[in-house]
Amino acid sequence: MGVAPSAGAPKASYDQARIQLRLPDGQSLSHTFGAKEQLSAVRLYLQVHKPEFAQNDSFKFMTTFPKKIFAPEDYESSLDGLGLVPSAVIIVSRGAQ
């Protein structure tokens, strides 16, 4: 007979988010961001490291589980607030946001 976890156990707190970006060509980029950084920081990271994405915003970010396509207003939200901590895989898809 095991001991049941306490119902009042504090939720784990993370101060970093390890994000892996999966690109349309099959490549991936990984980087660790602060949990309070905005999703726009991830977009900027992509545009700096993959110049073909810097010329326009004709791409979108999405996750598969849970399935979510990020809307323009999501880019002002923190990675923590979007549920992307402690780690997440973001798929980069071509097409307008």
Contacts in CASP RR format, 6 or more apart in sequence:
PFRMAT RR
TARGET T0000
AUTHOR 0000-0000-0000
METHOD contacts of the structure
MODEL  1
MGVAPSAGAPKASYDQARIQLRLPDGQSLSHTFGAKEQLSAVRLYLQVHK
PEFAQNDSFKFMTTFPKKIFAPEDYESSLDGLGLVPSAVIIVSRGAQ
14 35 0 8 1.000
14 80 0 8 1.000
14 85 0 8 1.000
14 86 0 8 1.000
15 34 0 8 1.000
15 35 0 8 1.000
15 36 0 8 1.000
16 32 0 8 1.000
16 33 0 8 1.000
16 34 0 8 1.000
16 35 0 8 1.000
16 85 0 8 1.000
16 86 0 8 1.000
17 32 0 8 1.000
17 33 0 8 1.000
17 34 0 8 1.000
17 35 0 8 1.000
17 37 0 8 1.000
17 79 0 8 1.000
17 80 0 8 1.000
17 84 0 8 1.000
17 85 0 8 1.000
17 86 0 8 1.000
17 87 0 8 1.000
17 88 0 8 1.000
18 30 0 8 1.000
18 31 0 8 1.000
18 32 0 8 1.000
18 86 0 8 1.000
18 87 0 8 1.000
18 88 0 8 1.000
19 30 0 8 1.000
19 31 0 8 1.000
19 32 0 8 1.000
19 33 0 8 1.000
19 42 0 8 1.000
19 79 0 8 1.000
19 84 0 8 1.000
19 87 0 8 1.000
19 88 0 8 1.000
19 89 0 8 1.000
19 90 0 8 1.000
20 28 0 8 1.000
20 29 0 8 1.000
20 30 0 8 1.000
20 87 0 8 1.000
20 88 0 8 1.000
20 89 0 8 1.000
20 90 0 8 1.000
21 28 0 8 1.000
21 29 0 8 1.000
21 30 0 8 1.000
21 42 0 8 1.000
21 45 0 8 1.000
21 46 0 8 1.000
21 90 0 8 1.000
21 92 0 8 1.000
22 28 0 8 1.000
22 89 0 8 1.000
22 90 0 8 1.000
22 91 0 8 1.000
22 92 0 8 1.000
23 29 0 8 1.000
23 50 0 8 1.000
23 92 0 8 1.000
24 92 0 8 1.000
24 93 0 8 1.000
24 94 0 8 1.000
29 45 0 8 1.000
29 46 0 8 1.000
29 49 0 8 1.000
29 50 0 8 1.000
31 42 0 8 1.000
31 45 0 8 1.000
33 41 0 8 1.000
33 42 0 8 1.000
33 45 0 8 1.000
33 79 0 8 1.000
34 79 0 8 1.000
35 78 0 8 1.000
35 79 0 8 1.000
35 80 0 8 1.000
35 85 0 8 1.000
36 78 0 8 1.000
36 79 0 8 1.000
36 80 0 8 1.000
37 78 0 8 1.000
37 79 0 8 1.000
38 75 0 8 1.000
38 76 0 8 1.000
38 77 0 8 1.000
38 78 0 8 1.000
38 79 0 8 1.000
39 61 0 8 1.000
39 70 0 8 1.000
39 74 0 8 1.000
39 75 0 8 1.000
39 76 0 8 1.000
39 77 0 8 1.000
39 78 0 8 1.000
39 79 0 8 1.000
39 82 0 8 1.000
39 84 0 8 1.000
40 75 0 8 1.000
40 76 0 8 1.000
42 61 0 8 1.000
42 79 0 8 1.000
42 90 0 8 1.000
43 61 0 8 1.000
43 75 0 8 1.000
46 53 0 8 1.000
46 92 0 8 1.000
47 53 0 8 1.000
47 54 0 8 1.000
48 54 0 8 1.000
53 59 0 8 1.000
53 92 0 8 1.000
57 96 0 8 1.000
57 97 0 8 1.000
58 94 0 8 1.000
58 95 0 8 1.000
58 96 0 8 1.000
58 97 0 8 1.000
59 92 0 8 1.000
59 93 0 8 1.000
59 94 0 8 1.000
59 95 0 8 1.000
59 97 0 8 1.000
60 69 0 8 1.000
60 70 0 8 1.000
60 92 0 8 1.000
60 93 0 8 1.000
60 95 0 8 1.000
60 96 0 8 1.000
60 97 0 8 1.000
61 69 0 8 1.000
61 70 0 8 1.000
61 90 0 8 1.000
61 91 0 8 1.000
61 92 0 8 1.000
61 93 0 8 1.000
62 68 0 8 1.000
62 69 0 8 1.000
62 70 0 8 1.000
62 90 0 8 1.000
62 91 0 8 1.000
62 93 0 8 1.000
63 84 0 8 1.000
63 88 0 8 1.000
63 89 0 8 1.000
63 90 0 8 1.000
63 91 0 8 1.000
64 89 0 8 1.000
64 91 0 8 1.000
70 82 0 8 1.000
70 97 0 8 1.000
71 97 0 8 1.000
72 97 0 8 1.000
74 82 0 8 1.000
79 85 0 8 1.000
79 88 0 8 1.000
84 90 0 8 1.000
END
